[in-house]
Amino acid sequence: MADLLTHLSDRDRAVLNSLRDLRLLTTELLRRLHFTHEQPTFEGKRHATEAAASVATMRVLSRLEARGLVARLKRRIGGVRAGSSGIVWQLGATGERLLRVLHGEEKRRRYIEPSALFVDHTLAVAEAAVTLQELDRRGVVELVTLEPEPACWRSFLAPHGARSWLKPDLFAITASGDFEDHWFFELDRATEHPGVVVRKAHMYQRYAASGAHQAEHGLFPAVLWVVPDERRKRVIAAALDAERSLQRELFRVVTEERFRSAITGAGGDEAQSGA
């Protein structure tokens, strides 16, 4: 492990940590995170073009793959036509062991070929996380906090005294000026019955009633369901509207296309904010 570390650059480690945090990333998402031509590289240089950044991304990933630090899935997003940008990456066995040593973790994670549904959902969460980091890098908003699973999970005491768990897909705090916006994100892939969404909304409402987040931050986050298209948005919104016991103002539904504007407030969607 010590010998391996001497051959890793800061950017190599950043790539590995991103895969540790977000579990799966495509070549394209990794390029957007760590090889952007808009900002200096870790070596202080800039990639001349997006194409040059893509070539550099694949070169680094191939080197890390040869050392067993990362591994590509058999399944490729967008098929063969997507080229290298559609390759899906996860930590390799050596990479997992290296980060476990660096972070002082004892429990070993198993990295196997995941199901198509898991890949689709995990990459949707990763896309949201990468978008938030891009907005921060470009100065559109400040990304104060970003917590993927399981760091974003919250435990609380339910009314009957038992401990319950709220398990969002992502939690973030963004800031603009003197105000912070707090967010819980649910990345919906139109694979679940609307009743499942309603049950999850009730869990959020029970967590809000516990007052745990408000005690620390003075407000409760907006819960944002991000859905693939307008049709799914209508389905989810209708299911939430029909449940009269829900505090409907806690929940928002936006399409993937409107995600950025929801975060920035450009589209009229605003989170729960506090100065």
C-alpha positions in Angstrom: 0.0 0.0 0.0 2.8 2.4 0.9 4.6 1.8 -2.4 1.3 2.2 -4.3 0.7 5.6 -2.7 4.0 7.0 -4.0 2.8 6.4 -7.5 -0.6 8.2 -7.1 -1.1 11.9 -7.8 -3.5 14.1 -5.9 -5.9 13.8 -8.8 -5.6 10.0 -8.8 -6.7 10.0 -5.1 -9.5 12.4 -5.8 -10.8 10.0 -8.5 -10.7 7.1 -6.1 -12.4 9.0 -3.4 -15.2 10.1 -5.7 -15.8 6.4 -6.6 -15.8 5.6 -2.9 -18.4 8.3 -2.1 -20.7 7.9 -5.2 -20.1 4.2 -5.8 -20.4 4.3 -9.6 -19.4 7.0 -12.1 -19.2 7.0 -15.9 -16.0 8.2 -17.7 -18.0 11.4 -18.6 -19.0 12.1 -15.0 -15.4 11.6 -13.9 -14.2 14.0 -16.6 -16.7 16.6 -15.4 -15.5 16.2 -11.8 -11.7 16.0 -12.2 -10.6 16.8 -15.8 -12.6 19.8 -16.7 -11.1 22.1 -19.3 -12.7 25.1 -17.5 -10.4 24.9 -14.4 -6.7 24.2 -13.8 -5.8 20.6 -13.4 -4.0 19.3 -10.2 -0.7 20.0 -12.0 -1.8 23.7 -12.5 -2.4 23.2 -16.2 -5.6 23.5 -18.2 -6.9 21.0 -20.8 -7.1 22.9 -24.0 -10.5 21.4 -25.0 -13.2 19.1 -23.7 -11.9 16.5 -26.1 -8.4 16.8 -24.7 -9.9 16.4 -21.2 -11.7 13.3 -22.3 -8.5 11.7 -23.6 -6.7 12.5 -20.3 -9.6 11.1 -18.3 -9.4 7.8 -20.1 -5.6 7.7 -19.9 -5.7 8.1 -16.2 -8.5 5.6 -15.7 -6.7 3.0 -17.8 -3.6 3.4 -15.7 -5.5 3.0 -12.4 -7.3 0.0 -13.9 -4.0 -1.7 -14.7 -3.1 -1.4 -11.0 -6.4 -2.9 -9.9 -7.5 0.4 -8.3 -10.6 0.9 -10.5 -12.7 -1.6 -12.5 -15.1 -1.1 -15.3 -18.6 -2.7 -15.4 -19.6 -5.0 -18.3 -22.6 -2.8 -18.9 -22.0 0.5 -20.7 -24.3 3.5 -20.7 -25.5 4.4 -24.1 -24.2 1.2 -25.7 -21.1 0.8 -27.9 -21.9 4.1 -29.7 -21.3 6.0 -26.5 -17.6 5.1 -26.7 -15.4 5.4 -23.7 -17.6 8.2 -22.1 -20.3 5.6 -21.4 -18.0 3.2 -19.5 -19.2 2.8 -15.9 -16.4 2.6 -13.2 -16.3 1.4 -9.6 -13.5 0.9 -7.2 -11.3 -2.2 -7.9 -10.3 -4.6 -5.1 -6.9 -2.9 -4.6 -8.5 0.6 -4.6 -11.1 -0.5 -2.0 -8.3 -1.9 0.2 -6.2 1.2 -0.2 -9.0 3.6 0.8 -10.0 1.4 3.6 -6.4 1.7 5.0 -6.3 5.4 4.4 -9.7 6.0 6.1 -9.1 3.6 9.0 -12.0 1.4 8.1 -12.2 -2.3 9.0 -15.3 -3.4 7.2 -14.6 -4.6 3.7 -17.0 -3.5 0.9 -17.9 -6.0 -1.8 -17.7 -4.8 -5.3 -19.6 -7.0 -7.7 -21.4 -6.5 -11.0 -24.6 -4.6 -9.9 -28.1 -4.9 -11.5 -29.2 -2.6 -14.3 -31.7 -0.9 -11.9 -29.0 -0.3 -9.3 -26.7 1.2 -12.0 -29.4 3.4 -13.3 -30.4 4.8 -9.9 -26.8 5.2 -8.6 -25.7 7.1 -11.7 -28.8 9.4 -11.4 -27.7 10.2 -7.9 -24.1 10.7 -9.1 -25.3 13.1 -11.9 -27.1 15.2 -9.3 -24.0 15.3 -7.1 -21.7 16.2 -10.0 -24.1 19.0 -11.1 -24.1 20.5 -7.6 -20.3 20.5 -7.7 -20.2 22.1 -11.1 -22.6 24.9 -9.9 -20.2 25.5 -7.0 -17.1 25.5 -9.3 -18.7 28.0 -11.6 -19.7 30.3 -8.8 -23.4 29.9 -9.4 -24.0 28.7 -5.8 -21.7 27.8 -3.0 -21.9 24.1 -2.1 -21.5 24.2 1.7 -22.3 20.5 2.3 -22.7 17.4 0.1 -23.5 14.1 1.7 -24.2 10.9 -0.4 -25.4 7.7 1.2 -24.9 6.5 3.9 -23.6 9.8 5.4 -27.0 11.5 4.5 -29.1 9.0 6.4 -30.7 10.3 9.6 -31.9 8.4 12.7 -34.6 9.8 14.9 -37.1 8.7 17.6 -40.5 8.0 16.2 -43.6 9.0 18.2 -43.9 5.5 19.7 -40.3 5.7 20.9 -38.7 3.3 18.5 -35.6 4.5 16.5 -36.4 5.1 12.8 -34.2 5.8 9.8 -34.7 8.2 7.1 -32.6 7.3 4.0 -32.5 10.1 1.4 -30.4 9.6 -1.8 -28.5 12.8 -1.2 -28.3 15.8 1.2 -26.9 19.2 0.4 -26.6 22.7 1.7 -26.1 25.4 -0.9 -25.6 29.1 -0.2 -26.2 32.3 -2.1 -25.3 35.6 -0.5 -26.4 35.5 3.2 -28.8 32.6 2.7 -28.5 28.8 2.9 -30.7 26.4 1.2 -31.1 22.9 2.7 -32.0 19.9 0.5 -33.0 16.3 0.7 -32.9 14.7 -2.8 -34.8 11.6 -4.0 -33.8 10.5 -7.5 -36.9 8.8 -8.9 -36.4 6.5 -11.9 -40.1 5.8 -12.5 -39.7 2.2 -11.3 -41.7 2.4 -8.1 -45.4 2.6 -7.5 -46.6 6.1 -6.4 -47.6 4.5 -3.1 -44.0 3.9 -2.3 -43.2 7.5 -2.8 -46.1 8.6 -0.6 -44.8 6.2 2.2 -41.4 7.8 1.9 -43.0 11.3 2.1 -44.6 10.2 5.4 -41.2 9.2 6.7 -39.8 12.6 5.9 -42.8 14.2 7.6 -42.2 12.1 10.8 -38.5 13.2 10.7 -39.6 16.8 10.4 -42.0 16.3 13.4 -39.0 15.1 15.5 -37.4 18.5 15.2 -33.9 17.0 15.0 -32.8 19.0 11.9 -34.5 22.2 13.0 -32.8 22.0 16.4 -29.4 22.1 14.7 -30.1 24.4 11.7 -33.3 26.3 12.6 -35.2 25.0 9.5 -36.2 21.8 7.7 -34.9 21.0 4.2 -36.9 21.0 1.1 -37.5 17.5 -0.1 -36.9 17.4 -3.9 -38.0 14.5 -6.0 -36.1 14.5 -9.3 -38.0 12.6 -12.0 -37.1 11.6 -15.6 -39.9 13.5 -17.4 -43.1 15.6 -17.2 -45.4 12.5 -17.2 -43.7 11.1 -14.1 -43.8 14.5 -12.5 -47.6 14.6 -12.9 -47.9 11.1 -11.5 -45.8 11.8 -8.4 -47.3 15.3 -7.8 -50.9 13.8 -8.0 -50.0 11.1 -5.5 -48.6 13.6 -3.0 -51.6 16.0 -3.6 -54.1 13.2 -2.9 -52.6 12.4 0.5 -54.3 14.9 2.7 -52.3 14.1 5.8 -49.1 15.3 4.1 -47.7 18.8 4.6 -47.5 19.3 0.9 -45.3 22.4 1.2 -42.4 20.2 2.3 -42.2 18.4 -1.0 -41.3 19.5 -4.5 -41.2 17.5 -7.8 -39.0 18.6 -10.7 -37.8 16.9 -13.9 -34.1 16.2 -14.5 -34.1 19.0 -17.1 -35.2 21.5 -14.4 -32.8 20.4 -11.7 -30.3 23.1 -12.1 -32.9 25.9 -12.1 -34.5 24.4 -9.0 -31.2 24.6 -7.2 -30.5 28.2 -8.3 -34.0 29.4 -7.9 -34.1 30.5 -11.6 -37.2 28.5 -12.2 -39.2 29.6 -9.2 -38.4 26.5 -7.1 -36.8 27.4 -3.8 -35.6 25.3 -0.9 -36.1 26.0 2.8 -33.8 28.9 3.4 -32.3 30.5 6.4 -30.0 33.5 6.9 
